Amino acid sequence: MDVPLFLLFAAIAVACGVNLVVQTHPVSSALSLIGVMGALAVLYLLLGAEFLAAAQLVVYAGAIMVLFIFVIMLLNAGGEKKSRNRPRLAAALGIPLLMLFLGIISFLIQRRVPSSMTVTFGGFTGGGPGDLGRTLFTGYLLPFEAASVLVLIAILGAVVLGRKEID
């Protein structure tokens, strides 16, 4: 039962990710990102990382997405305008070149990763709060703090841009 659920929620995550890129209105894109975050939380549950799944829902699908929606509303961003002149060469070559790129990346990953490693559903035991906290605040403290500073800078930039529009 785990494999069909995994494939279902992986497909939901990919579909929401594609919808995220295709949407022209920023709020619709943000809602699609919430769908991706929810599907990832279910994938974490299937792999046995209950704490990571809860953190995914609370932190990312909850707090970060509220922040994104706040910034979108503050900027008063409307829908994207369609351009009339689409380059035909880019439209004709885009999908085949993307498939070629993904094929090359897949080939390189298969060559580098040993094939003896397999995933067993529910076999992951490192997703508890103690393990996550120890890893986050020892080995990944600098990237964690850098990400929080970048989010703060983005909020300040949105406030400055929003203030210029009002004046």
Secondary structure, 3 states (H helix, E strand, C coil): CHHHHHHHHHHHHHHHHHHHHHCCCHHHHHHHHHHHHHHHHHHHHHCCCHHHHHHHHHHHHHHHHHHHHHHHHHHCCCCCCCCCCCCHHHHHHHHHHHHHHHHHHHHHHHHHCCCCCCCCCCCCCCCCHHHHHHHHHHCCHHHHHHHHHHHHHHHHHHHHHHHHHHC
